[in-house]
């Protein structure tokens, strides 16, 4: 029985040894740079990007000043991009452009580098530093290649990024309203209109401005009440002018009537 167990263990070890001696591992252990280069290019075509990257890591510097250096460096960038490592691939695309500024791949490298920044842009609730960076990178590409056939794509991407920033700004302002911080809500809502004058949330913003200003007015001390009631009435009139067919008109009209009544009452009490 022990003999069979021993034979079984030997067979397992032999099988594992055979499996470990794969063609990839043989190439990886080799000192033949040409062998590694050819294998890396083959693995890239086979979409085995990690193997491609690992092999190219060993030989990139060796080929850096050769005619083949440009090609394999670009393959290295693309492999990292297709591995969805966008921070690293963005860095490698920029390095490629510095090393090979006259390459035929420079335009594509700059575009993909910008696209890496876009991929790193988080959902709108999170910090948007990467989104601003992505907008900058896309604009750099547009400035450098104004006649590129990628311009329409860039503009669409930038519209999407701005839409994310717009939504974050609107939600930020809306949160102040929902938490009854009406003074902060008025400031944030106005800031949203300044940053995004053609915002798709424009009607909702003007609606919230009327409601926020009304709440701010009726809860004000006497020294500020009259001015804030006037601000409410002006905001209502602006809303009516901007959105004459809005479904919110009746609701805001009632609010405006209350503001005007409060104003008259305040004046009467002040005259006594």
C-alpha positions in Angstrom: 0.0 0.0 0.0 2.8 2.4 0.9 4.5 1.6 -2.4 1.4 2.6 -4.3 1.1 5.8 -2.3 4.7 6.6 -3.0 4.2 6.0 -6.7 1.1 8.2 -6.7 3.0 11.1 -5.1 5.8 10.7 -7.6 3.3 10.8 -10.5 1.7 13.9 -9.1 5.0 15.7 -8.7 6.0 14.7 -12.2 2.8 16.0 -13.6 3.1 19.3 -11.7 6.7 19.6 -13.0 5.6 19.1 -16.5 2.8 21.7 -16.2 5.2 24.2 -14.7 7.4 23.9 -17.8 5.0 25.7 -20.0 6.2 27.4 -23.2 5.5 30.8 -21.5 7.6 30.0 -18.4 10.4 28.8 -20.6 10.4 32.1 -22.6 10.1 34.1 -19.3 13.3 32.4 -18.0 15.1 32.8 -21.2 17.8 35.4 -21.8 16.9 35.6 -25.5 15.4 39.1 -26.0 14.2 38.3 -29.5 12.4 35.2 -28.3 10.7 37.3 -25.6 9.7 40.0 -28.1 8.2 37.6 -30.6 6.4 35.7 -27.8 5.1 39.0 -26.3 3.7 40.1 -29.7 2.0 36.7 -30.2 0.5 36.8 -26.7 -0.9 40.3 -27.5 -2.6 39.0 -30.6 -4.0 36.1 -28.5 -5.3 38.7 -26.0 -3.1 37.3 -23.3 -2.2 40.8 -22.2 -0.7 40.0 -18.8 1.8 37.6 -20.3 2.6 40.2 -23.0 3.2 42.9 -20.4 5.4 40.6 -18.2 7.6 39.7 -21.1 7.9 43.2 -22.4 8.8 44.5 -19.0 12.0 42.5 -19.3 13.0 43.9 -22.7 11.6 47.4 -23.2 14.8 49.2 -22.2 16.9 46.9 -24.4 14.9 48.0 -27.5 14.3 51.6 -26.5 16.8 53.1 -29.0 16.1 50.6 -31.8 13.7 50.8 -34.7 11.6 48.1 -33.0 11.4 50.0 -29.7 8.6 52.3 -30.9 6.4 49.4 -31.9 6.8 47.2 -28.9 6.5 50.2 -26.6 3.1 51.0 -28.1 2.0 47.4 -27.8 3.0 47.7 -24.1 0.8 50.7 -23.7 -2.2 49.1 -25.5 -1.8 45.9 -23.4 -2.0 47.8 -20.2 -5.0 49.7 -21.5 -6.8 46.5 -22.4 -6.0 45.2 -19.0 -8.1 48.2 -17.8 -5.3 49.6 -15.7 -6.1 53.1 -16.7 -3.8 54.9 -14.2 -0.8 53.0 -15.4 -1.7 53.0 -19.1 -2.4 56.7 -19.0 1.1 57.2 -17.7 2.6 54.8 -20.3 0.9 56.6 -23.2 2.3 59.9 -22.0 5.8 58.4 -21.7 5.4 56.9 -25.2 4.6 60.4 -26.6 7.7 61.9 -24.9 10.0 59.1 -26.2 8.6 58.9 -29.7 7.1 62.4 -30.5 7.2 61.8 -34.3 5.5 58.4 -34.1 2.5 57.7 -36.3 0.8 56.5 -33.1 1.1 59.9 -31.2 -2.5 61.1 -32.0 -4.0 57.8 -31.0 -1.8 57.7 -27.9 -2.9 61.2 -26.8 -6.5 60.3 -27.3 -6.2 57.0 -25.4 -4.3 58.8 -22.6 -7.2 61.2 -22.3 -9.7 58.3 -22.4 -7.8 56.8 -19.5 -8.6 59.9 -17.5 -12.2 59.6 -18.6 -12.3 56.0 -17.4 -10.9 57.1 -14.0 -13.7 59.6 -13.6 -16.0 58.3 -10.7 -19.7 58.4 -10.4 -21.1 61.8 -9.7 -21.6 61.5 -6.0 -17.8 61.1 -5.4 -15.0 63.7 -5.7 -14.8 65.0 -9.2 -11.1 65.9 -9.5 -10.6 63.1 -12.1 -13.5 64.4 -14.1 -12.0 67.9 -14.3 -8.7 66.3 -15.3 -10.4 64.3 -18.0 -12.0 67.4 -19.4 -8.6 69.1 -19.5 -7.0 66.1 -21.2 -9.8 66.0 -23.8 -9.4 69.7 -24.5 -5.6 69.2 -24.9 -6.3 66.6 -27.6 -8.9 68.8 -29.4 -6.4 71.8 -29.3 -3.6 69.6 -30.8 -5.7 67.8 -33.4 -8.6 70.1 -34.3 -9.1 68.2 -37.6 -9.1 64.7 -36.1 -11.9 62.3 -37.0 -12.1 61.8 -33.2 -13.4 65.3 -32.5 -17.1 64.4 -32.5 -16.3 61.6 -30.0 -14.3 64.0 -27.8 -17.2 66.5 -27.8 -19.7 63.8 -26.8 -17.5 62.6 -24.1 -17.0 66.1 -22.8 -20.7 66.7 -22.8 -21.2 63.5 -20.7 -18.5 64.6 -18.2 -20.0 68.1 -17.9 -23.4 66.4 -17.4 -21.9 64.5 -14.4 -20.6 67.8 -12.9 -23.9 69.5 -13.5 -25.8 66.7 -11.7 -23.4 66.8 -8.8 -23.8 70.6 -8.5 -27.6 70.4 -8.7 -27.8 67.6 -6.1 -25.5 69.6 -3.9 -27.9 72.6 -4.1 -31.0 70.4 -3.7 -29.6 68.8 -0.6 -29.5 72.2 1.1 -33.2 72.7 0.2 -34.2 69.2 1.5 -32.4 69.8 4.8 -34.1 73.2 5.2 -30.9 75.2 4.9 -32.6 77.7 2.7 -30.0 80.5 2.7 -27.3 78.0 1.6 -29.8 76.6 -0.9 -30.3 80.0 -2.6 -26.5 80.5 -2.9 -25.9 77.0 -4.3 -28.9 77.1 -6.7 -27.7 80.5 -8.1 -24.2 79.1 -8.4 -25.5 76.2 -10.4 -27.2 78.6 -12.9 -23.9 80.5 -13.2 -21.9 77.4 -13.9 -24.5 75.7 -16.1 -26.7 78.5 -17.6 -28.4 76.0 -20.0 -28.8 73.3 -17.3 -31.4 70.6 -18.0 -32.4 71.1 -14.4 -33.1 74.8 -15.0 -36.9 74.7 -14.4 -36.4 72.8 -11.2 -33.7 75.2 -10.0 -35.9 78.2 -10.5 -38.7 76.4 -8.8 -36.5 75.7 -5.8 -35.3 79.2 -5.7 -38.8 80.6 -5.3 -39.6 78.1 -2.5 -36.3 78.6 -0.8 -36.6 82.3 -0.8 -40.1 82.2 0.5 -39.1 80.0 3.4 -36.1 82.2 4.1 -38.3 85.3 4.0 -41.0 84.1 6.4 -38.4 82.9 8.9 -36.4 86.1 8.8 -35.9 88.8 11.4 -37.8 92.0 10.7 -34.7 93.8 9.4 -34.4 91.3 6.5 -37.9 90.2 6.0 -39.2 92.8 3.5 -36.2 92.5 1.2 -36.5 88.7 1.2 -40.2 88.8 0.5 -39.4 91.1 -2.5 -36.8 88.6 -3.6 -39.4 85.8 -3.5 -41.8 87.8 -5.6 -39.1 88.7 -8.1 -38.1 85.0 -8.4 -41.7 84.0 -8.9 -42.0 86.5 -11.8 -38.8 85.3 -13.3 -40.2 81.7 -13.1 -43.4 82.7 -14.9 -41.5 84.5 -17.6 -39.1 81.6 -18.1 -41.6 78.7 -17.8 -45.1 80.0 -18.7 -46.4 76.4 -19.3 -44.9 74.8 -16.2 -47.1 72.5 -14.2 -45.7 74.2 -11.0 -47.3 77.5 -11.8 -50.4 77.1 -9.6 -48.3 76.0 -6.6 -45.9 78.9 -7.0 -48.8 81.4 -7.6 -50.2 80.5 -4.2 -46.8 80.9 -2.6 -46.4 84.3 -4.3 -49.8 85.4 -3.1 -48.8 84.5 0.4 -45.5 86.5 0.0 -47.4 89.5 -1.3 -49.9 89.2 1.6 -47.0 88.9 4.1 -45.4 92.0 2.5 -48.6 94.1 2.9 -49.1 92.9 6.4 -45.5 93.7 7.3 -45.9 97.2 5.8 -49.1 97.8 7.8 -47.5 96.7 11.0 -44.5 98.8 10.3 -46.6 101.9 9.7 -48.3 101.6 13.2 
